[in-house]
Amino acid sequence: MKNTKYVFVTGGVTSSLGKGIIAASLAKLLQSRGYSVTIQKLDPYINIDPGTLNPYEHGECYVTDDGAETDLDLGHYERFLNIPTSQSNNVTTGRIYQSVINKERKGEFLGKTVQVIPHITDEIKHRIQILGNTGDYDIVITEIGGTVGDIESLPYVESVRQLLWELGHENAIVIHLTLVPYLAAAGELKTKPTQHSVKMLMQSGVSPDILVCRTEHDISESIKSKLALFCNVKKEDVIQSIDAETIYDVPNLMLEEGLDKVVLKKLHLPDDKQSDLNIWNAFLKKFKNPKHTVEIGLIGKYVELHDAYKSITEAFIHAGAQNEIQVNINWIHSEDLTIENVPNLLKNLNGILVAPGFGERGIEGKVDAVRYARENKIPFLGICLGMQMAVIEFSRNVLGIKDANSVEMDSETPNPVIDIMEEQKSITDYGGTMRLGAWDCTLKEGTKIKNIYKKELISERHRHRYEFNDSYLKQIEAAGMVATGTNPKTNLVEVIEIPSHPWFIGVQYHPEYKSTVLNPHPLFIDFIKAALEHSLN
């Protein structure tokens, strides 16, 4: 059994400093030195998971192989480390309290008064150590959501304090990510916000071992000395994290600053093996030196918040670098599209992606975008709801079933080409009840999708409640849209394509969740290739 070490990442001064990127970058550096590393996220909100949260509230909901609906930071972890995460990698306050209350109802506390300390903190400590206790990891990095000082974060910080005491400082350390703002009027960087943030953390009994300082300007040696003195850390433990051109530059920036060396020293781990980022840097070189450019239209209903489609935009980056193509995303709100303005708004695109989503808002604009892509032979990729819109559009405009629809949009539609699964009809709770996680799909011989994956059986992640209605399959296929991928157990349609079209594919699953820096998703790679061919014709 490995003696697993723990690194806790807290945040101060303000939210959105990039704790997830720092955690992922550190993990990448440690992994590149030969250590087995995983990352988990502790989220302080009371939702059981992000599954019921509006994308405008929380960005994308990321789904793991085991069907967990999780925070989008887990996407960063997978994209950087190229290893899958699971239910254990994301814990919310809601899940913690639900577990403790369930135990109380069963009488497991033997009549004791159930309190935040020790019962809630014991549950948090148990969840933190689940991954470490598997024996699979040398180091577990735990990112604590929110900002130090938030009421919601207090039980997590207290749990960290207890674990530091229980495990010993050679086995557990704290990295505090903070902001060193630049005041243009004064012409200088200010350390006071960081000092106050660290003071607040120390009031909870936790003293940071390492400061990672987010900044727009280089931090001078004198400022590092000042931060070290007032924040009770050594000068070499003050790490600069300056604004980067791309998140994929951050591992190299942290390598230059020596973050991995400092962490290994504090955890009493050998640092004799050098970091090997050759493959990572080869990706970066291609990404930054493209030979071509393509314009891709992303048609969605949450486009004001780009994080709602985080995995899709990152998958485009991976696939673009693989093809040495710069992918310019044109963000197009489906509510703005009408049959009249679609030709003008989409005419300059080399490829069209109709994005996932829920509900009827903006649906007709998506249908119009699909029709434009189909009729004008523009490469088209429909993901989840996007695939369903392709089926609806084809049924309406090729088969002539003008009232074809999904029961999600119209529960009384006489032609539900997209229907709800039979086992879903009795479900009243929305959280965690969809078809979630990894499902197998068998691909047909002689099809575009089979040629792209180059294998017959694939496994992809799902997050949806509605399905292709098999009752319409024969007439749809007779008209030229073919089901080219199906689930081997349920026979549910997973992939549709139009063979007479240069590149027209809709998938019921979410391929974007499995795209990483080291393994760009083949579907996105081929879609970008097709978009380039379209641009050159």
C-alpha positions in Angstrom: 0.0 0.0 0.0 1.4 3.4 -1.0 1.8 6.1 1.6 -0.4 8.6 -0.2 0.5 12.3 0.2 -2.1 15.0 0.1 -1.9 18.5 -1.4 -4.8 21.0 -0.6 -5.4 24.0 -2.8 -7.3 26.9 -1.3 -8.2 30.2 -2.8 -8.2 33.7 -1.5 -9.2 37.3 -2.3 -11.5 36.5 -5.2 -13.1 33.6 -7.0 -12.1 32.5 -10.6 -8.4 32.8 -10.0 -7.9 29.4 -11.6 -7.4 26.9 -8.7 -8.5 24.1 -11.1 -5.8 25.0 -13.6 -3.1 25.4 -11.0 -4.1 22.0 -9.5 -4.1 20.4 -12.9 -0.8 22.0 -13.9 0.9 20.8 -10.7 -0.5 17.3 -11.2 0.8 17.3 -14.8 4.3 18.2 -13.6 4.3 15.6 -10.8 2.9 13.0 -13.3 5.7 13.9 -15.8 8.2 13.0 -13.0 6.7 9.5 -12.7 4.3 10.0 -9.8 0.8 8.7 -10.0 -1.5 11.6 -9.2 -5.2 12.4 -9.1 -7.2 15.5 -8.3 -10.5 16.0 -6.6 -12.8 19.0 -6.2 -14.7 19.9 -3.0 -17.6 22.2 -3.9 -19.2 24.2 -1.0 -22.7 24.4 -2.5 -25.7 22.4 -1.2 -26.8 20.9 -4.5 -26.1 17.2 -4.4 -24.3 17.7 -7.8 -24.3 20.2 -10.6 -26.7 18.1 -12.6 -29.7 20.3 -11.9 -27.9 23.6 -12.1 -28.5 26.0 -15.0 -25.4 26.3 -17.2 -25.6 30.1 -16.7 -25.1 29.4 -13.0 -22.2 27.0 -13.0 -21.0 26.5 -16.6 -20.8 23.0 -18.1 -21.8 19.9 -16.1 -19.1 17.4 -16.8 -19.9 13.7 -16.8 -17.6 10.8 -15.8 -17.5 7.2 -17.0 -19.3 6.1 -13.9 -22.2 8.5 -14.5 -21.3 11.2 -12.0 -22.5 14.7 -12.9 -19.6 16.9 -11.7 -17.9 20.3 -11.8 -16.3 21.4 -15.0 -12.9 21.5 -13.3 -12.9 17.7 -13.5 -12.8 18.2 -17.3 -9.5 20.1 -16.8 -8.1 17.3 -14.7 -8.9 14.7 -17.3 -7.6 16.8 -20.2 -4.3 17.6 -18.5 -3.6 14.1 -16.9 -5.2 11.9 -19.6 -6.7 9.6 -16.9 -10.4 9.3 -16.1 -12.0 10.7 -13.0 -15.0 9.3 -11.1 -17.7 10.0 -8.5 -15.0 10.2 -5.8 -13.3 13.1 -7.5 -16.1 15.6 -6.9 -17.8 16.1 -3.5 -20.4 18.7 -2.6 -21.7 20.0 0.7 -25.1 18.7 -0.3 -23.7 15.2 -0.7 -21.8 15.4 2.6 -24.9 16.5 4.6 -27.1 14.0 2.8 -24.8 11.2 3.8 -24.6 12.3 7.4 -28.4 12.8 7.7 -29.0 9.4 6.2 -26.7 7.8 8.8 -28.5 9.7 11.6 -31.9 8.5 10.4 -30.6 4.9 10.5 -29.4 5.4 14.0 -25.7 5.0 13.2 -24.6 7.7 15.6 -26.1 5.8 18.6 -28.2 8.7 19.9 -25.4 11.2 19.9 -26.1 14.9 19.0 -25.0 15.2 15.3 -22.8 18.3 14.8 -20.6 20.0 12.2 -17.6 18.9 14.3 -17.0 16.0 14.4 -19.7 14.4 12.2 -19.6 16.7 9.1 -15.9 17.1 9.2 -15.4 13.4 9.7 -17.5 12.7 6.6 -15.4 15.3 4.6 -12.2 13.7 5.8 -13.5 10.3 4.8 -14.4 11.6 1.3 -11.0 13.3 0.9 -9.2 10.0 1.7 -11.3 7.6 -0.5 -9.0 8.0 -3.5 -5.8 7.9 -1.4 -6.9 4.7 0.4 -7.2 2.8 -2.9 -3.4 2.5 -3.0 -3.4 3.7 -6.7 -1.9 7.2 -6.1 1.3 8.6 -4.7 -0.3 12.1 -4.4 -3.9 13.3 -4.2 -4.5 17.0 -4.9 -7.7 18.4 -3.4 -9.0 21.6 -4.7 -11.4 23.4 -2.2 -14.0 25.4 -4.1 -15.0 29.0 -3.1 -12.9 31.6 -1.4 -11.3 31.5 2.1 -13.7 33.4 4.4 -16.9 32.1 2.8 -19.2 30.7 5.4 -19.8 27.7 3.2 -16.1 26.8 3.0 -15.5 26.8 6.8 -16.2 23.0 7.4 -13.8 22.1 4.6 -11.0 24.3 6.0 -11.6 22.8 9.4 -11.4 19.3 7.9 -8.0 20.3 6.3 -6.8 21.5 9.6 -7.6 18.2 11.3 -6.0 16.2 8.4 -2.8 18.2 8.6 -2.7 17.4 12.3 -3.5 13.7 11.8 -1.4 13.0 8.8 1.6 15.1 9.7 3.2 17.9 7.7 5.4 15.6 5.8 2.3 13.9 4.3 0.0 16.9 3.7 0.5 20.5 2.7 -1.5 23.5 1.7 -1.1 25.7 -1.4 -3.0 29.0 -1.1 -3.8 30.6 -4.5 -4.2 34.3 -4.1 -4.3 37.6 -6.1 -1.6 40.3 -6.2 -3.5 43.1 -7.9 -1.8 45.9 -9.9 -3.0 49.4 -9.2 -2.5 51.5 -12.3 -2.9 54.8 -10.5 -0.2 53.9 -8.0 1.8 52.0 -10.6 2.6 49.1 -8.3 1.5 45.6 -7.2 -0.3 45.5 -3.8 0.3 42.7 -1.3 -2.3 43.7 1.3 -5.2 41.5 -0.1 -3.0 38.5 0.1 -1.9 39.3 3.6 -5.6 39.6 4.7 -6.5 36.3 2.9 -3.7 34.4 4.6 -4.6 36.0 7.9 -8.2 34.7 7.5 -6.9 31.2 6.6 -4.7 31.2 9.7 -7.6 32.3 11.9 -9.1 28.9 10.9 -6.0 27.1 12.1 -4.4 26.5 8.7 -1.1 28.1 7.7 -0.3 27.9 4.0 2.9 26.1 3.0 3.1 27.6 -0.5 1.7 30.8 -1.9 0.8 30.9 -5.6 0.2 34.5 -6.6 -1.9 35.3 -9.6 -0.7 38.5 -11.2 -0.7 40.6 -14.4 2.9 41.8 -13.8 6.1 40.1 -12.7 6.5 40.0 -9.0 9.8 41.5 -7.9 12.1 39.8 -5.4 11.3 42.5 -2.8 7.6 41.8 -3.1 8.3 38.1 -2.7 10.3 38.8 0.4 7.5 41.0 1.8 4.9 38.3 1.1 7.1 35.7 2.7 7.6 37.8 5.8 4.0 38.8 6.4 2.5 35.4 5.3 4.8 33.2 7.3 6.3 31.3 4.4 9.8 31.0 3.0 10.7 33.2 0.1 11.2 30.2 -2.3 7.7 29.1 -1.4 6.2 32.3 -3.0 5.3 31.2 -6.6 4.4 33.7 -9.3 1.5 32.7 -11.6 1.4 35.4 -14.3 -1.4 35.7 -16.9 -0.8 33.1 -19.6 -1.7 33.1 -23.3 -3.5 29.8 -22.9 -4.2 27.5 -20.0 -1.9 24.9 -21.6 1.0 27.2 -21.0 0.5 27.1 -17.2 2.4 23.7 -16.6 5.5 25.2 -18.2 5.2 28.4 -16.3 4.9 26.5 -13.0 7.9 24.4 -14.0 9.9 27.5 -14.5 8.8 28.7 -11.0 9.7 25.4 -9.5 6.3 24.7 -8.0 6.7 20.9 -8.4 10.2 20.9 -6.7 8.9 22.9 -3.7 5.9 20.5 -3.3 8.1 17.4 -3.5 10.6 18.8 -1.0 7.8 19.6 1.5 6.3 16.1 1.0 9.7 14.5 1.5 9.5 12.9 -1.9 12.5 12.4 -4.3 12.8 15.0 -7.1 15.7 13.3 -8.9 13.7 12.4 -12.0 13.3 15.4 -14.4 9.9 16.5 -15.8 9.2 15.1 -19.3 6.9 17.5 -21.1 8.0 16.7 -24.6 4.6 15.4 -25.9 2.9 18.3 -24.1 5.2 20.8 -25.7 4.8 19.2 -29.2 1.0 19.8 -28.8 1.7 23.4 -27.8 4.0 24.0 -30.7 1.3 22.8 -33.2 -1.4 24.7 -31.4 0.6 28.0 -31.6 1.8 27.5 -35.2 -1.2 26.5 -37.3 -1.0 26.2 -41.1 -4.6 26.8 -41.8 -7.7 28.4 -40.3 -11.3 27.2 -40.2 -14.5 29.0 -39.1 -16.8 26.8 -37.0 -20.3 27.9 -36.0 -21.3 26.7 -32.5 -25.1 27.0 -32.3 -26.3 26.9 -28.8 -28.7 28.5 -26.3 -26.1 29.4 -23.6 -23.5 31.0 -25.8 -23.2 34.1 -23.6 -21.3 32.0 -21.1 -18.6 30.1 -23.0 -17.9 27.9 -20.0 -21.3 26.2 -20.7 -19.5 24.5 -23.6 -16.1 24.2 -22.1 -15.3 20.6 -23.1 -16.4 21.3 -26.7 -14.2 24.4 -27.0 -11.2 22.4 -25.6 -11.9 19.5 -27.9 -11.6 21.9 -30.8 -8.3 23.1 -29.5 -7.0 19.5 -29.3 -8.3 18.5 -32.7 -7.1 21.8 -34.2 -3.6 21.3 -32.9 -3.6 17.7 -34.2 -4.5 19.0 -37.7 -2.3 22.1 -37.3 -5.4 24.2 -37.9 -6.6 27.2 -36.0 -10.3 26.7 -35.1 -12.1 30.0 -34.8 -15.4 29.5 -33.0 -18.3 31.7 -34.1 -20.7 31.8 -31.1 -24.3 31.9 -32.5 -27.3 32.0 -30.2 -30.0 29.7 -31.5 -32.7 32.1 -30.4 -31.3 34.7 -32.9 -31.7 32.3 -35.8 -34.7 32.4 -38.2 -35.3 30.7 -41.5 -34.9 34.2 -43.1 -31.6 35.2 -41.5 -29.8 31.8 -41.3 -28.2 32.1 -44.8 -26.7 35.5 -44.0 -25.5 34.5 -40.5 -24.1 31.1 -41.4 -22.8 31.7 -45.0 -19.1 32.2 -44.0 -18.8 29.0 -41.9 -16.7 26.0 -42.8 -18.5 23.7 -40.3 -21.5 23.8 -38.1 -21.9 22.2 -34.6 -25.3 22.2 -33.0 -24.6 21.9 -29.3 -26.3 20.0 -26.4 -28.9 21.6 -24.2 -32.3 21.1 -22.5 -35.7 22.6 -23.0 -37.6 24.2 -25.9 -36.0 27.7 -25.9 -34.1 28.3 -29.1 -35.0 25.0 -30.6 -36.4 26.2 -33.9 -33.2 28.2 -34.6 -31.2 24.9 -34.1 -33.5 23.2 -36.6 -33.0 26.0 -39.1 -29.2 25.7 -38.7 -29.3 22.0 -39.3 -31.3 22.5 -42.5 -28.9 25.0 -43.8 -25.9 22.7 -43.1 -27.7 19.8 -44.8 -28.9 21.6 -47.9 -25.6 23.5 -48.4 -23.4 20.5 -47.9 -21.6 22.2 -44.9 -19.9 19.7 -42.5 -22.3 19.2 -39.6 -21.8 17.7 -36.1 -24.8 17.4 -33.8 -24.2 16.5 -30.2 -26.9 15.0 -28.0 -29.8 17.6 -28.5 -28.0 18.6 -31.7 -28.4 15.0 -33.0 -32.1 15.1 -32.0 -32.6 18.4 -33.9 -31.0 16.8 -37.0 -33.6 13.9 -36.8 -36.5 16.4 -36.3 -35.3 18.6 -39.2 -34.9 15.6 -41.6 -38.3 14.3 -40.6 -40.0 17.7 -41.2 -38.2 18.8 -44.4 -37.3 15.5 -46.2 -40.0 13.1 -45.0 -42.6 15.8 -45.0 -43.8 15.1 -41.4 -44.3 18.8 -40.7 -45.3 18.3 -37.0 -42.4 16.0 -36.2 -40.9 16.9 -32.8 -39.5 15.7 -29.5 -41.8 15.1 -26.5 -39.3 17.3 -24.6 -40.5 20.3 -26.6 -44.1 19.2 -27.2 -45.5 16.4 -25.0 -48.6 16.1 -27.2 -46.8 15.9 -30.6 -48.5 13.4 -32.9 -45.1 12.5 -34.4 -42.6 12.1 -31.6 -39.5 11.2 -33.6 -37.6 11.8 -30.4 -39.3 10.2 -27.4 -38.7 9.6 -23.7 -37.4 6.3 -22.6 -40.0 4.0 -21.2 -38.2 3.6 -17.9 -38.0 7.5 -17.6 -41.8 8.0 -17.8 -42.4 7.4 -14.1 -39.5 9.5 -12.9 -40.4 12.7 -11.1 -37.0 13.6 -9.6 -34.6 15.4 -12.1 -31.3 15.0 -10.3 -29.1 12.0 -11.4 -31.9 10.2 -13.2 -30.9 10.6 -16.9 -29.0 8.1 -19.0 -25.6 8.9 -17.6 -22.0 7.8 -17.9 -20.3 5.4 -20.3 -22.4 3.2 -22.6 -21.3 1.0 -25.4 -22.1 1.6 -29.1 -21.7 -0.7 -32.1 -20.7 1.0 -35.3 -21.9 -0.3 -38.7 -19.4 -1.5 -41.3 -18.8 0.8 -44.3 -19.9 4.0 -42.6 -18.2 7.3 -42.0 -18.4 6.9 -38.2 -16.7 3.4 -38.3 -14.0 4.8 -40.5 -13.4 7.7 -38.1 -13.1 5.5 -34.9 -11.5 2.5 -36.8 -13.2 0.0 -34.5 -16.5 -1.6 -34.2 -17.3 -1.2 -30.5 -16.8 2.2 -28.8 -17.7 3.5 -25.3 -18.9 7.1 -24.9 -20.4 9.2 -22.1 -24.1 10.2 -22.1 -26.3 12.7 -20.3 -29.8 12.8 -21.6 -33.4 11.6 -21.1 -34.8 11.4 -24.6 -34.0 9.0 -27.4 -34.5 8.4 -31.1 -37.9 6.8 -31.6 -37.3 3.4 -33.4 -40.9 3.5 -34.8 -39.7 6.0 -37.4 -36.4 4.3 -38.2 -37.4 2.5 -41.4 -38.9 5.5 -43.1 -36.1 7.8 -42.0 -33.5 5.4 -43.4 -35.5 4.9 -46.6 -35.2 8.7 -47.1 -31.5 8.8 -46.7 -30.6 9.3 -43.0 -29.0 6.2 -41.6 -28.6 4.9 -38.1 -24.9 3.9 -38.1 -24.4 3.4 -34.4 -26.6 1.5 -31.9 -26.3 0.3 -28.3 -25.7 -3.5 -28.4 -28.0 -4.2 -25.4 -30.9 -1.8 -25.8 -30.6 -1.3 -29.6 -31.1 2.5 -29.0 -29.8 4.6 -31.8 -26.6 6.4 -30.9 -25.3 7.7 -34.2 -27.0 9.0 -37.4 -25.4 10.2 -40.6 -26.4 11.1 -44.1 -24.2 9.2 -46.6 -25.0 11.5 -49.5 -23.7 14.5 -47.6 -19.9 15.2 -47.5 -19.9 15.1 -43.6 -23.1 15.0 -41.7 -23.0 13.1 -38.3 -25.2 13.4 -35.2 -24.3 11.5 -32.0 -26.5 11.0 -29.0 -23.5 10.9 -26.7 -21.0 13.6 -25.7 -17.6 12.9 -27.4 -16.2 16.2 -26.1 -15.9 14.7 -22.5 -13.2 12.2 -23.6 -11.0 14.6 -25.6 -7.6 15.2 -24.0 -4.3 16.9 -24.9 -2.6 13.5 -25.5 -5.7 11.9 -27.1 -7.8 14.4 -29.1 -11.2 12.9 -29.9 -11.2 11.3 -33.4 -14.7 12.7 -34.2 -13.5 16.2 -33.6 -10.3 15.6 -35.6 -12.3 14.3 -38.6 -14.8 17.1 -38.3 -12.1 19.8 -38.4 -10.5 18.0 -41.4 -13.8 18.1 -43.2 -14.2 21.8 -42.4 -10.8 22.5 -43.8 -11.6 20.7 -47.0 -14.8 22.7 -47.3 -12.9 25.9 -46.8 -10.5 25.0 -49.6 -13.2 24.1 -52.1 
